[in-house]
Amino acid sequence: MKCVINGDDFTFNQALSIQAILQELDLDADRVIVQHNENLVKQEDYQAVKINDEDCLELLEFVGGG
């Protein structure tokens, strides 16, 4: 399965949930906002939403600073 994440092409062996993709990319789901095919996804739906071939994700990770 191929998808685009933040403008870069990624290939996975199978369709994955958003939660599984975040784990593959070593991102903390509590610190990420996800846009799937131009639609914002609620954090409670990360496990239920499956990413299919040619889907697009935009991931925005919050980082603390000061």
PDBQT receptor file of N, H, CA, C and O in Angstrom, charges set to zero:
ATOM      1  N   MET A   1       0.842  -1.159   0.000  1.00  0.00    +0.000 N 
ATOM      2  CA  MET A   1       0.000   0.000   0.000  1.00  0.00    +0.000 C 
ATOM      3  C   MET A   1       0.897   1.234   0.000  1.00  0.00    +0.000 C 
ATOM      4  O   MET A   1       1.819   1.348   0.808  1.00  0.00    +0.000 OA
ATOM      5  N   LYS A   2       0.614   2.150  -0.912  1.00  0.00    +0.000 N 
ATOM      6  H   LYS A   2      -0.135   2.058  -1.568  1.00  0.00    +0.000 HD
ATOM      7  CA  LYS A   2       1.373   3.398  -0.990  1.00  0.00    +0.000 C 
ATOM      8  C   LYS A   2       0.487   4.542  -0.517  1.00  0.00    +0.000 C 
ATOM      9  O   LYS A   2      -0.711   4.573  -0.796  1.00  0.00    +0.000 OA
ATOM     10  N   CYS A   3       1.090   5.476   0.197  1.00  0.00    +0.000 N 
ATOM     11  H   CYS A   3       2.064   5.451   0.423  1.00  0.00    +0.000 HD
ATOM     12  CA  CYS A   3       0.377   6.678   0.605  1.00  0.00    +0.000 C 
ATOM     13  C   CYS A   3       1.382   7.829   0.672  1.00  0.00    +0.000 C 
ATOM     14  O   CYS A   3       2.596   7.626   0.647  1.00  0.00    +0.000 OA
ATOM     15  N   VAL A   4       0.843   9.023   0.757  1.00  0.00    +0.000 N 
ATOM     16  H   VAL A   4      -0.143   9.188   0.778  1.00  0.00    +0.000 HD
ATOM     17  CA  VAL A   4       1.673  10.218   0.847  1.00  0.00    +0.000 C 
ATOM     18  C   VAL A   4       1.499  10.807   2.244  1.00  0.00    +0.000 C 
ATOM     19  O   VAL A   4       0.379  11.077   2.677  1.00  0.00    +0.000 OA
ATOM     20  N   ILE A   5       2.608  11.001   2.941  1.00  0.00    +0.000 N 
ATOM     21  H   ILE A   5       3.518  10.782   2.589  1.00  0.00    +0.000 HD
ATOM     22  CA  ILE A   5       2.577  11.570   4.282  1.00  0.00    +0.000 C 
ATOM     23  C   ILE A   5       3.445  12.814   4.279  1.00  0.00    +0.000 C 
ATOM     24  O   ILE A   5       4.651  12.753   4.038  1.00  0.00    +0.000 OA
ATOM     25  N   ASN A   6       2.805  13.950   4.551  1.00  0.00    +0.000 N 
ATOM     26  H   ASN A   6       1.825  14.000   4.746  1.00  0.00    +0.000 HD
ATOM     27  CA  ASN A   6       3.495  15.250   4.546  1.00  0.00    +0.000 C 
ATOM     28  C   ASN A   6       4.306  15.455   3.257  1.00  0.00    +0.000 C 
ATOM     29  O   ASN A   6       5.422  15.974   3.287  1.00  0.00    +0.000 OA
ATOM     30  N   GLY A   7       3.725  15.041   2.134  1.00  0.00    +0.000 N 
ATOM     31  H   GLY A   7       2.819  14.619   2.109  1.00  0.00    +0.000 HD
ATOM     32  CA  GLY A   7       4.347  15.255   0.840  1.00  0.00    +0.000 C 
ATOM     33  C   GLY A   7       5.354  14.205   0.409  1.00  0.00    +0.000 C 
ATOM     34  O   GLY A   7       5.860  14.272  -0.711  1.00  0.00    +0.000 OA
ATOM     35  N   ASP A   8       5.663  13.229   1.269  1.00  0.00    +0.000 N 
ATOM     36  H   ASP A   8       5.252  13.175   2.179  1.00  0.00    +0.000 HD
ATOM     37  CA  ASP A   8       6.628  12.182   0.940  1.00  0.00    +0.000 C 
ATOM     38  C   ASP A   8       5.899  10.858   0.710  1.00  0.00    +0.000 C 
ATOM     39  O   ASP A   8       4.917  10.564   1.392  1.00  0.00    +0.000 OA
ATOM     40  N   ASP A   9       6.375  10.062  -0.244  1.00  0.00    +0.000 N 
ATOM     41  H   ASP A   9       7.172  10.300  -0.798  1.00  0.00    +0.000 HD
ATOM     42  CA  ASP A   9       5.788   8.753  -0.535  1.00  0.00    +0.000 C 
ATOM     43  C   ASP A   9       6.246   7.723   0.491  1.00  0.00    +0.000 C 
ATOM     44  O   ASP A   9       7.430   7.646   0.817  1.00  0.00    +0.000 OA
ATOM     45  N   PHE A  10       5.306   6.936   0.994  1.00  0.00    +0.000 N 
ATOM     46  H   PHE A  10       4.344   6.999   0.728  1.00  0.00    +0.000 HD
ATOM     47  CA  PHE A  10       5.586   5.840   1.920  1.00  0.00    +0.000 C 
ATOM     48  C   PHE A  10       4.921   4.586   1.392  1.00  0.00    +0.000 C 
ATOM     49  O   PHE A  10       3.856   4.655   0.780  1.00  0.00    +0.000 OA
ATOM     50  N   THR A  11       5.541   3.443   1.623  1.00  0.00    +0.000 N 
ATOM     51  H   THR A  11       6.407   3.387   2.120  1.00  0.00    +0.000 HD
ATOM     52  CA  THR A  11       4.976   2.156   1.233  1.00  0.00    +0.000 C 
ATOM     53  C   THR A  11       4.908   1.261   2.462  1.00  0.00    +0.000 C 
ATOM     54  O   THR A  11       5.882   1.119   3.201  1.00  0.00    +0.000 OA
ATOM     55  N   PHE A  12       3.741   0.663   2.665  1.00  0.00    +0.000 N 
ATOM     56  H   PHE A  12       2.950   0.778   2.065  1.00  0.00    +0.000 HD
ATOM     57  CA  PHE A  12       3.530  -0.280   3.765  1.00  0.00    +0.000 C 
ATOM     58  C   PHE A  12       3.056  -1.596   3.166  1.00  0.00    +0.000 C 
ATOM     59  O   PHE A  12       2.506  -1.608   2.064  1.00  0.00    +0.000 OA
ATOM     60  N   ASN A  13       3.260  -2.697   3.869  1.00  0.00    +0.000 N 
ATOM     61  H   ASN A  13       3.707  -2.687   4.764  1.00  0.00    +0.000 HD
ATOM     62  CA  ASN A  13       2.903  -4.025   3.362  1.00  0.00    +0.000 C 
ATOM     63  C   ASN A  13       1.399  -4.248   3.262  1.00  0.00    +0.000 C 
ATOM     64  O   ASN A  13       0.948  -5.109   2.508  1.00  0.00    +0.000 OA
ATOM     65  N   GLN A  14       0.624  -3.477   4.016  1.00  0.00    +0.000 N 
ATOM     66  H   GLN A  14       0.991  -2.777   4.629  1.00  0.00    +0.000 HD
ATOM     67  CA  GLN A  14      -0.829  -3.669   4.048  1.00  0.00    +0.000 C 
ATOM     68  C   GLN A  14      -1.496  -2.362   4.454  1.00  0.00    +0.000 C 
ATOM     69  O   GLN A  14      -0.834  -1.427   4.903  1.00  0.00    +0.000 OA
ATOM     70  N   ALA A  15      -2.814  -2.311   4.290  1.00  0.00    +0.000 N 
ATOM     71  H   ALA A  15      -3.352  -3.071   3.925  1.00  0.00    +0.000 HD
ATOM     72  CA  ALA A  15      -3.566  -1.141   4.755  1.00  0.00    +0.000 C 
ATOM     73  C   ALA A  15      -3.448  -1.076   6.272  1.00  0.00    +0.000 C 
ATOM     74  O   ALA A  15      -3.581  -2.091   6.956  1.00  0.00    +0.000 OA
ATOM     75  N   LEU A  16      -3.199   0.111   6.791  1.00  0.00    +0.000 N 
ATOM     76  H   LEU A  16      -3.091   0.936   6.235  1.00  0.00    +0.000 HD
ATOM     77  CA  LEU A  16      -3.017   0.304   8.227  1.00  0.00    +0.000 C 
ATOM     78  C   LEU A  16      -3.959   1.380   8.737  1.00  0.00    +0.000 C 
ATOM     79  O   LEU A  16      -4.439   2.220   7.976  1.00  0.00    +0.000 OA
ATOM     80  N   SER A  17      -4.215   1.341  10.034  1.00  0.00    +0.000 N 
ATOM     81  H   SER A  17      -3.825   0.659  10.652  1.00  0.00    +0.000 HD
ATOM     82  CA  SER A  17      -4.968   2.422  10.663  1.00  0.00    +0.000 C 
ATOM     83  C   SER A  17      -4.030   3.611  10.866  1.00  0.00    +0.000 C 
ATOM     84  O   SER A  17      -2.808   3.476  10.803  1.00  0.00    +0.000 OA
ATOM     85  N   ILE A  18      -4.620   4.759  11.107  1.00  0.00    +0.000 N 
ATOM     86  H   ILE A  18      -5.612   4.869  11.158  1.00  0.00    +0.000 HD
ATOM     87  CA  ILE A  18      -3.798   5.935  11.419  1.00  0.00    +0.000 C 
ATOM     88  C   ILE A  18      -2.949   5.648  12.654  1.00  0.00    +0.000 C 
ATOM     89  O   ILE A  18      -1.772   6.008  12.697  1.00  0.00    +0.000 OA
ATOM     90  N   GLN A  19      -3.541   5.003  13.654  1.00  0.00    +0.000 N 
ATOM     91  H   GLN A  19      -4.497   4.711  13.618  1.00  0.00    +0.000 HD
ATOM     92  CA  GLN A  19      -2.807   4.671  14.885  1.00  0.00    +0.000 C 
ATOM     93  C   GLN A  19      -1.571   3.829  14.563  1.00  0.00    +0.000 C 
ATOM     94  O   GLN A  19      -0.489   4.083  15.093  1.00  0.00    +0.000 OA
ATOM     95  N   ALA A  20      -1.732   2.828  13.697  1.00  0.00    +0.000 N 
ATOM     96  H   ALA A  20      -2.611   2.622  13.267  1.00  0.00    +0.000 HD
ATOM     97  CA  ALA A  20      -0.616   1.946  13.349  1.00  0.00    +0.000 C 
ATOM     98  C   ALA A  20       0.470   2.711  12.578  1.00  0.00    +0.000 C 
ATOM     99  O   ALA A  20       1.659   2.467  12.780  1.00  0.00    +0.000 OA
ATOM    100  N   ILE A  21       0.070   3.620  11.713  1.00  0.00    +0.000 N 
ATOM    101  H   ILE A  21      -0.896   3.818  11.550  1.00  0.00    +0.000 HD
ATOM    102  CA  ILE A  21       1.048   4.415  10.969  1.00  0.00    +0.000 C 
ATOM    103  C   ILE A  21       1.822   5.321  11.916  1.00  0.00    +0.000 C 
ATOM    104  O   ILE A  21       3.038   5.460  11.784  1.00  0.00    +0.000 OA
ATOM    105  N   LEU A  22       1.130   5.937  12.870  1.00  0.00    +0.000 N 
ATOM    106  H   LEU A  22       0.142   5.824  12.977  1.00  0.00    +0.000 HD
ATOM    107  CA  LEU A  22       1.830   6.781  13.847  1.00  0.00    +0.000 C 
ATOM    108  C   LEU A  22       2.843   5.962  14.636  1.00  0.00    +0.000 C 
ATOM    109  O   LEU A  22       3.940   6.440  14.922  1.00  0.00    +0.000 OA
ATOM    110  N   GLN A  23       2.481   4.731  14.989  1.00  0.00    +0.000 N 
ATOM    111  H   GLN A  23       1.589   4.342  14.756  1.00  0.00    +0.000 HD
ATOM    112  CA  GLN A  23       3.418   3.859  15.701  1.00  0.00    +0.000 C 
ATOM    113  C   GLN A  23       4.609   3.508  14.813  1.00  0.00    +0.000 C 
ATOM    114  O   GLN A  23       5.750   3.509  15.276  1.00  0.00    +0.000 OA
ATOM    115  N   GLU A  24       4.351   3.209  13.540  1.00  0.00    +0.000 N 
ATOM    116  H   GLU A  24       3.425   3.208  13.163  1.00  0.00    +0.000 HD
ATOM    117  CA  GLU A  24       5.438   2.895  12.595  1.00  0.00    +0.000 C 
ATOM    118  C   GLU A  24       6.408   4.064  12.473  1.00  0.00    +0.000 C 
ATOM    119  O   GLU A  24       7.616   3.866  12.339  1.00  0.00    +0.000 OA
ATOM    120  N   LEU A  25       5.874   5.281  12.521  1.00  0.00    +0.000 N 
ATOM    121  H   LEU A  25       4.893   5.441  12.630  1.00  0.00    +0.000 HD
ATOM    122  CA  LEU A  25       6.704   6.478  12.383  1.00  0.00    +0.000 C 
ATOM    123  C   LEU A  25       7.232   6.976  13.718  1.00  0.00    +0.000 C 
ATOM    124  O   LEU A  25       7.889   8.015  13.778  1.00  0.00    +0.000 OA
ATOM    125  N   ASP A  26       6.945   6.236  14.800  1.00  0.00    +0.000 N 
ATOM    126  H   ASP A  26       6.411   5.392  14.751  1.00  0.00    +0.000 HD
ATOM    127  CA  ASP A  26       7.392   6.566  16.150  1.00  0.00    +0.000 C 
ATOM    128  C   ASP A  26       6.908   7.951  16.585  1.00  0.00    +0.000 C 
ATOM    129  O   ASP A  26       7.670   8.742  17.141  1.00  0.00    +0.000 OA
ATOM    130  N   LEU A  27       5.615   8.232  16.319  1.00  0.00    +0.000 N 
ATOM    131  H   LEU A  27       4.996   7.590  15.868  1.00  0.00    +0.000 HD
ATOM    132  CA  LEU A  27       5.002   9.494  16.720  1.00  0.00    +0.000 C 
ATOM    133  C   LEU A  27       3.982   9.245  17.824  1.00  0.00    +0.000 C 
ATOM    134  O   LEU A  27       3.265   8.245  17.803  1.00  0.00    +0.000 OA
ATOM    135  N   ASP A  28       3.924  10.148  18.776  1.00  0.00    +0.000 N 
ATOM    136  H   ASP A  28       4.507  10.960  18.793  1.00  0.00    +0.000 HD
ATOM    137  CA  ASP A  28       2.983  10.060  19.891  1.00  0.00    +0.000 C 
ATOM    138  C   ASP A  28       1.629  10.580  19.438  1.00  0.00    +0.000 C 
ATOM    139  O   ASP A  28       1.494  11.755  19.097  1.00  0.00    +0.000 OA
ATOM    140  N   ALA A  29       0.625   9.709  19.432  1.00  0.00    +0.000 N 
ATOM    141  H   ALA A  29       0.734   8.755  19.709  1.00  0.00    +0.000 HD
ATOM    142  CA  ALA A  29      -0.720  10.074  18.965  1.00  0.00    +0.000 C 
ATOM    143  C   ALA A  29      -1.316  11.220  19.768  1.00  0.00    +0.000 C 
ATOM    144  O   ALA A  29      -2.166  11.950  19.258  1.00  0.00    +0.000 OA
ATOM    145  N   ASP A  30      -0.891  11.391  21.007  1.00  0.00    +0.000 N 
ATOM    146  H   ASP A  30      -0.200  10.798  21.421  1.00  0.00    +0.000 HD
ATOM    147  CA  ASP A  30      -1.409  12.479  21.845  1.00  0.00    +0.000 C 
ATOM    148  C   ASP A  30      -0.849  13.840  21.433  1.00  0.00    +0.000 C 
ATOM    149  O   ASP A  30      -1.359  14.875  21.861  1.00  0.00    +0.000 OA
ATOM    150  N   ARG A  31       0.194  13.841  20.606  1.00  0.00    +0.000 N 
ATOM    151  H   ARG A  31       0.607  13.000  20.258  1.00  0.00    +0.000 HD
ATOM    152  CA  ARG A  31       0.843  15.101  20.228  1.00  0.00    +0.000 C 
ATOM    153  C   ARG A  31       0.731  15.403  18.737  1.00  0.00    +0.000 C 
ATOM    154  O   ARG A  31       1.438  16.265  18.215  1.00  0.00    +0.000 OA
ATOM    155  N   VAL A  32      -0.177  14.676  18.045  1.00  0.00    +0.000 N 
ATOM    156  H   VAL A  32      -0.752  13.976  18.468  1.00  0.00    +0.000 HD
ATOM    157  CA  VAL A  32      -0.281  14.805  16.595  1.00  0.00    +0.000 C 
ATOM    158  C   VAL A  32      -1.710  15.125  16.184  1.00  0.00    +0.000 C 
ATOM    159  O   VAL A  32      -2.667  14.564  16.718  1.00  0.00    +0.000 OA
ATOM    160  N   ILE A  33      -1.838  16.035  15.230  1.00  0.00    +0.000 N 
ATOM    161  H   ILE A  33      -1.061  16.491  14.796  1.00  0.00    +0.000 HD
ATOM    162  CA  ILE A  33      -3.119  16.272  14.561  1.00  0.00    +0.000 C 
ATOM    163  C   ILE A  33      -2.992  15.651  13.174  1.00  0.00    +0.000 C 
ATOM    164  O   ILE A  33      -1.974  15.814  12.501  1.00  0.00    +0.000 OA
ATOM    165  N   VAL A  34      -4.043  14.933  12.751  1.00  0.00    +0.000 N 
ATOM    166  H   VAL A  34      -4.870  14.801  13.297  1.00  0.00    +0.000 HD
ATOM    167  CA  VAL A  34      -3.994  14.209  11.484  1.00  0.00    +0.000 C 
ATOM    168  C   VAL A  34      -5.073  14.723  10.537  1.00  0.00    +0.000 C 
ATOM    169  O   VAL A  34      -6.239  14.866  10.906  1.00  0.00    +0.000 OA
ATOM    170  N   GLN A  35      -4.651  14.993   9.311  1.00  0.00    +0.000 N 
ATOM    171  H   GLN A  35      -3.704  14.876   9.011  1.00  0.00    +0.000 HD
ATOM    172  CA  GLN A  35      -5.574  15.327   8.236  1.00  0.00    +0.000 C 
ATOM    173  C   GLN A  35      -5.470  14.187   7.220  1.00  0.00    +0.000 C 
ATOM    174  O   GLN A  35      -4.391  13.912   6.694  1.00  0.00    +0.000 OA
ATOM    175  N   HIS A  36      -6.594  13.531   6.953  1.00  0.00    +0.000 N 
ATOM    176  H   HIS A  36      -7.470  13.754   7.381  1.00  0.00    +0.000 HD
ATOM    177  CA  HIS A  36      -6.648  12.394   6.030  1.00  0.00    +0.000 C 
ATOM    178  C   HIS A  36      -7.460  12.794   4.810  1.00  0.00    +0.000 C 
ATOM    179  O   HIS A  36      -8.660  13.045   4.915  1.00  0.00    +0.000 OA
ATOM    180  N   ASN A  37      -6.816  12.852   3.660  1.00  0.00    +0.000 N 
ATOM    181  H   ASN A  37      -5.841  12.648   3.575  1.00  0.00    +0.000 HD
ATOM    182  CA  ASN A  37      -7.481  13.284   2.424  1.00  0.00    +0.000 C 
ATOM    183  C   ASN A  37      -8.246  14.588   2.634  1.00  0.00    +0.000 C 
ATOM    184  O   ASN A  37      -9.407  14.716   2.246  1.00  0.00    +0.000 OA
ATOM    185  N   GLU A  38      -7.569  15.552   3.257  1.00  0.00    +0.000 N 
ATOM    186  H   GLU A  38      -6.626  15.448   3.572  1.00  0.00    +0.000 HD
ATOM    187  CA  GLU A  38      -8.073  16.908   3.501  1.00  0.00    +0.000 C 
ATOM    188  C   GLU A  38      -9.177  16.993   4.556  1.00  0.00    +0.000 C 
ATOM    189  O   GLU A  38      -9.821  18.034   4.678  1.00  0.00    +0.000 OA
ATOM    190  N   ASN A  39      -9.410  15.920   5.321  1.00  0.00    +0.000 N 
ATOM    191  H   ASN A  39      -8.886  15.074   5.221  1.00  0.00    +0.000 HD
ATOM    192  CA  ASN A  39     -10.391  15.924   6.412  1.00  0.00    +0.000 C 
ATOM    193  C   ASN A  39      -9.683  15.688   7.739  1.00  0.00    +0.000 C 
ATOM    194  O   ASN A  39      -8.906  14.742   7.876  1.00  0.00    +0.000 OA
ATOM    195  N   LEU A  40      -9.954  16.553   8.721  1.00  0.00    +0.000 N 
ATOM    196  H   LEU A  40     -10.585  17.321   8.610  1.00  0.00    +0.000 HD
ATOM    197  CA  LEU A  40      -9.378  16.343  10.053  1.00  0.00    +0.000 C 
ATOM    198  C   LEU A  40      -9.974  15.093  10.684  1.00  0.00    +0.000 C 
ATOM    199  O   LEU A  40     -11.167  14.824  10.551  1.00  0.00    +0.000 OA
ATOM    200  N   VAL A  41      -9.130  14.338  11.371  1.00  0.00    +0.000 N 
ATOM    201  H   VAL A  41      -8.160  14.557  11.479  1.00  0.00    +0.000 HD
ATOM    202  CA  VAL A  41      -9.570  13.105  12.029  1.00  0.00    +0.000 C 
ATOM    203  C   VAL A  41      -9.460  13.304  13.530  1.00  0.00    +0.000 C 
ATOM    204  O   VAL A  41      -8.426  13.748  14.030  1.00  0.00    +0.000 OA
ATOM    205  N   LYS A  42     -10.532  12.973  14.252  1.00  0.00    +0.000 N 
ATOM    206  H   LYS A  42     -11.371  12.612  13.846  1.00  0.00    +0.000 HD
ATOM    207  CA  LYS A  42     -10.504  13.060  15.714  1.00  0.00    +0.000 C 
ATOM    208  C   LYS A  42      -9.583  11.974  16.264  1.00  0.00    +0.000 C 
ATOM    209  O   LYS A  42      -9.500  10.872  15.722  1.00  0.00    +0.000 OA
ATOM    210  N   GLN A  43      -8.903  12.309  17.342  1.00  0.00    +0.000 N 
ATOM    211  H   GLN A  43      -8.971  13.204  17.782  1.00  0.00    +0.000 HD
ATOM    212  CA  GLN A  43      -7.952  11.370  17.935  1.00  0.00    +0.000 C 
ATOM    213  C   GLN A  43      -8.614  10.043  18.302  1.00  0.00    +0.000 C 
ATOM    214  O   GLN A  43      -7.991   8.989  18.173  1.00  0.00    +0.000 OA
ATOM    215  N   GLU A  44      -9.852  10.078  18.752  1.00  0.00    +0.000 N 
ATOM    216  H   GLU A  44     -10.358  10.934  18.857  1.00  0.00    +0.000 HD
ATOM    217  CA  GLU A  44     -10.533   8.834  19.136  1.00  0.00    +0.000 C 
ATOM    218  C   GLU A  44     -10.845   7.945  17.929  1.00  0.00    +0.000 C 
ATOM    219  O   GLU A  44     -11.236   6.790  18.101  1.00  0.00    +0.000 OA
ATOM    220  N   ASP A  45     -10.679   8.468  16.714  1.00  0.00    +0.000 N 
ATOM    221  H   ASP A  45     -10.362   9.406  16.574  1.00  0.00    +0.000 HD
ATOM    222  CA  ASP A  45     -10.931   7.686  15.501  1.00  0.00    +0.000 C 
ATOM    223  C   ASP A  45      -9.649   7.156  14.849  1.00  0.00    +0.000 C 
ATOM    224  O   ASP A  45      -9.725   6.490  13.816  1.00  0.00    +0.000 OA
ATOM    225  N   TYR A  46      -8.491   7.430  15.417  1.00  0.00    +0.000 N 
ATOM    226  H   TYR A  46      -8.429   7.971  16.256  1.00  0.00    +0.000 HD
ATOM    227  CA  TYR A  46      -7.225   7.018  14.811  1.00  0.00    +0.000 C 
ATOM    228  C   TYR A  46      -7.151   5.506  14.593  1.00  0.00    +0.000 C 
ATOM    229  O   TYR A  46      -6.588   5.060  13.593  1.00  0.00    +0.000 OA
ATOM    230  N   GLN A  47      -7.703   4.719  15.498  1.00  0.00    +0.000 N 
ATOM    231  H   GLN A  47      -8.161   5.081  16.310  1.00  0.00    +0.000 HD
ATOM    232  CA  GLN A  47      -7.654   3.260  15.364  1.00  0.00    +0.000 C 
ATOM    233  C   GLN A  47      -8.644   2.770  14.307  1.00  0.00    +0.000 C 
ATOM    234  O   GLN A  47      -8.379   1.780  13.625  1.00  0.00    +0.000 OA
ATOM    235  N   ALA A  48      -9.768   3.447  14.166  1.00  0.00    +0.000 N 
ATOM    236  H   ALA A  48      -9.983   4.252  14.719  1.00  0.00    +0.000 HD
ATOM    237  CA  ALA A  48     -10.824   2.986  13.259  1.00  0.00    +0.000 C 
ATOM    238  C   ALA A  48     -10.586   3.378  11.799  1.00  0.00    +0.000 C 
ATOM    239  O   ALA A  48     -11.023   2.664  10.897  1.00  0.00    +0.000 OA
ATOM    240  N   VAL A  49      -9.909   4.489  11.553  1.00  0.00    +0.000 N 
ATOM    241  H   VAL A  49      -9.555   5.069  12.287  1.00  0.00    +0.000 HD
ATOM    242  CA  VAL A  49      -9.723   4.979  10.184  1.00  0.00    +0.000 C 
ATOM    243  C   VAL A  49      -8.550   4.243   9.531  1.00  0.00    +0.000 C 
ATOM    244  O   VAL A  49      -7.410   4.318   9.991  1.00  0.00    +0.000 OA
ATOM    245  N   LYS A  50      -8.860   3.534   8.453  1.00  0.00    +0.000 N 
ATOM    246  H   LYS A  50      -9.786   3.473   8.079  1.00  0.00    +0.000 HD
ATOM    247  CA  LYS A  50      -7.836   2.802   7.707  1.00  0.00    +0.000 C 
ATOM    248  C   LYS A  50      -7.348   3.650   6.543  1.00  0.00    +0.000 C 
ATOM    249  O   LYS A  50      -8.133   4.333   5.885  1.00  0.00    +0.000 OA
ATOM    250  N   ILE A  51      -6.054   3.599   6.299  1.00  0.00    +0.000 N 
ATOM    251  H   ILE A  51      -5.417   3.044   6.833  1.00  0.00    +0.000 HD
ATOM    252  CA  ILE A  51      -5.444   4.315   5.195  1.00  0.00    +0.000 C 
ATOM    253  C   ILE A  51      -5.343   3.344   4.023  1.00  0.00    +0.000 C 
ATOM    254  O   ILE A  51      -4.833   2.232   4.161  1.00  0.00    +0.000 OA
ATOM    255  N   ASN A  52      -5.835   3.782   2.876  1.00  0.00    +0.000 N 
ATOM    256  H   ASN A  52      -6.249   4.685   2.764  1.00  0.00    +0.000 HD
ATOM    257  CA  ASN A  52      -5.851   2.950   1.676  1.00  0.00    +0.000 C 
ATOM    258  C   ASN A  52      -4.804   3.433   0.677  1.00  0.00    +0.000 C 
ATOM    259  O   ASN A  52      -4.212   4.500   0.838  1.00  0.00    +0.000 OA
ATOM    260  N   ASP A  53      -4.593   2.629  -0.348  1.00  0.00    +0.000 N 
ATOM    261  H   ASP A  53      -5.074   1.762  -0.479  1.00  0.00    +0.000 HD
ATOM    262  CA  ASP A  53      -3.635   2.954  -1.392  1.00  0.00    +0.000 C 
ATOM    263  C   ASP A  53      -3.922   4.332  -1.977  1.00  0.00    +0.000 C 
ATOM    264  O   ASP A  53      -5.063   4.656  -2.307  1.00  0.00    +0.000 OA
ATOM    265  N   GLU A  54      -2.874   5.133  -2.100  1.00  0.00    +0.000 N 
ATOM    266  H   GLU A  54      -1.948   4.869  -1.832  1.00  0.00    +0.000 HD
ATOM    267  CA  GLU A  54      -2.929   6.476  -2.686  1.00  0.00    +0.000 C 
ATOM    268  C   GLU A  54      -3.580   7.541  -1.789  1.00  0.00    +0.000 C 
ATOM    269  O   GLU A  54      -3.806   8.659  -2.253  1.00  0.00    +0.000 OA
ATOM    270  N   ASP A  55      -3.885   7.233  -0.531  1.00  0.00    +0.000 N 
ATOM    271  H   ASP A  55      -3.701   6.325  -0.154  1.00  0.00    +0.000 HD
ATOM    272  CA  ASP A  55      -4.407   8.234   0.400  1.00  0.00    +0.000 C 
ATOM    273  C   ASP A  55      -3.312   9.223   0.770  1.00  0.00    +0.000 C 
ATOM    274  O   ASP A  55      -2.124   8.931   0.641  1.00  0.00    +0.000 OA
ATOM    275  N   CYS A  56      -3.728  10.400   1.233  1.00  0.00    +0.000 N 
ATOM    276  H   CYS A  56      -4.694  10.637   1.339  1.00  0.00    +0.000 HD
ATOM    277  CA  CYS A  56      -2.791  11.437   1.661  1.00  0.00    +0.000 C 
ATOM    278  C   CYS A  56      -3.018  11.774   3.130  1.00  0.00    +0.000 C 
ATOM    279  O   CYS A  56      -4.155  11.952   3.568  1.00  0.00    +0.000 OA
ATOM    280  N   LEU A  57      -1.934  11.858   3.877  1.00  0.00    +0.000 N 
ATOM    281  H   LEU A  57      -1.011  11.713   3.521  1.00  0.00    +0.000 HD
ATOM    282  CA  LEU A  57      -1.981  12.253   5.276  1.00  0.00    +0.000 C 
ATOM    283  C   LEU A  57      -1.105  13.486   5.472  1.00  0.00    +0.000 C 
ATOM    284  O   LEU A  57      -0.026  13.602   4.890  1.00  0.00    +0.000 OA
ATOM    285  N   GLU A  58      -1.582  14.379   6.285  1.00  0.00    +0.000 N 
ATOM    286  H   GLU A  58      -2.458  14.284   6.757  1.00  0.00    +0.000 HD
ATOM    287  CA  GLU A  58      -0.767  15.492   6.774  1.00  0.00    +0.000 C 
ATOM    288  C   GLU A  58      -0.716  15.346   8.277  1.00  0.00    +0.000 C 
ATOM    289  O   GLU A  58      -1.759  15.274   8.927  1.00  0.00    +0.000 OA
ATOM    290  N   LEU A  59       0.471  15.303   8.836  1.00  0.00    +0.000 N 
ATOM    291  H   LEU A  59       1.318  15.361   8.308  1.00  0.00    +0.000 HD
ATOM    292  CA  LEU A  59       0.671  15.120  10.267  1.00  0.00    +0.000 C 
ATOM    293  C   LEU A  59       1.326  16.364  10.833  1.00  0.00    +0.000 C 
ATOM    294  O   LEU A  59       2.364  16.813  10.347  1.00  0.00    +0.000 OA
ATOM    295  N   LEU A  60       0.712  16.912  11.858  1.00  0.00    +0.000 N 
ATOM    296  H   LEU A  60      -0.132  16.547  12.253  1.00  0.00    +0.000 HD
ATOM    297  CA  LEU A  60       1.269  18.084  12.523  1.00  0.00    +0.000 C 
ATOM    298  C   LEU A  60       1.526  17.709  13.970  1.00  0.00    +0.000 C 
ATOM    299  O   LEU A  60       0.596  17.422  14.723  1.00  0.00    +0.000 OA
ATOM    300  N   GLU A  61       2.801  17.715  14.354  1.00  0.00    +0.000 N 
ATOM    301  H   GLU A  61       3.556  17.949  13.742  1.00  0.00    +0.000 HD
ATOM    302  CA  GLU A  61       3.188  17.321  15.708  1.00  0.00    +0.000 C 
ATOM    303  C   GLU A  61       3.464  18.561  16.544  1.00  0.00    +0.000 C 
ATOM    304  O   GLU A  61       4.199  19.457  16.130  1.00  0.00    +0.000 OA
ATOM    305  N   PHE A  62       2.861  18.598  17.726  1.00  0.00    +0.000 N 
ATOM    306  H   PHE A  62       2.263  17.870  18.063  1.00  0.00    +0.000 HD
ATOM    307  CA  PHE A  62       3.085  19.702  18.654  1.00  0.00    +0.000 C 
ATOM    308  C   PHE A  62       4.362  19.457  19.438  1.00  0.00    +0.000 C 
ATOM    309  O   PHE A  62       4.603  18.353  19.927  1.00  0.00    +0.000 OA
ATOM    310  N   VAL A  63       5.174  20.493  19.552  1.00  0.00    +0.000 N 
ATOM    311  H   VAL A  63       4.978  21.390  19.155  1.00  0.00    +0.000 HD
ATOM    312  CA  VAL A  63       6.410  20.414  20.317  1.00  0.00    +0.000 C 
ATOM    313  C   VAL A  63       6.438  21.556  21.306  1.00  0.00    +0.000 C 
ATOM    314  O   VAL A  63       6.089  22.690  20.977  1.00  0.00    +0.000 OA
ATOM    315  N   GLY A  64       6.853  21.251  22.513  1.00  0.00    +0.000 N 
ATOM    316  H   GLY A  64       7.136  20.330  22.781  1.00  0.00    +0.000 HD
ATOM    317  CA  GLY A  64       6.953  22.284  23.530  1.00  0.00    +0.000 C 
ATOM    318  C   GLY A  64       8.229  23.105  23.351  1.00  0.00    +0.000 C 
ATOM    319  O   GLY A  64       9.198  22.654  22.741  1.00  0.00    +0.000 OA
ATOM    320  N   GLY A  65       8.206  24.271  23.876  1.00  0.00    +0.000 N 
ATOM    321  H   GLY A  65       7.418  24.638  24.371  1.00  0.00    +0.000 HD
ATOM    322  CA  GLY A  65       9.393  25.119  23.790  1.00  0.00    +0.000 C 
ATOM    323  C   GLY A  65       9.183  26.377  24.605  1.00  0.00    +0.000 C 
ATOM    324  O   GLY A  65       8.120  26.589  25.188  1.00  0.00    +0.000 OA
ATOM    325  N   GLY A  66      10.166  27.170  24.637  1.00  0.00    +0.000 N 
ATOM    326  H   GLY A  66      11.030  26.998  24.163  1.00  0.00    +0.000 HD
ATOM    327  CA  GLY A  66       9.981  28.362  25.421  1.00  0.00    +0.000 C 
ATOM    328  C   GLY A  66      11.038  29.399  25.196  1.00  0.00    +0.000 C 
ATOM    329  O   GLY A  66      10.996  30.466  25.807  1.00  0.00    +0.000 OA
TER     330      GLY A  66
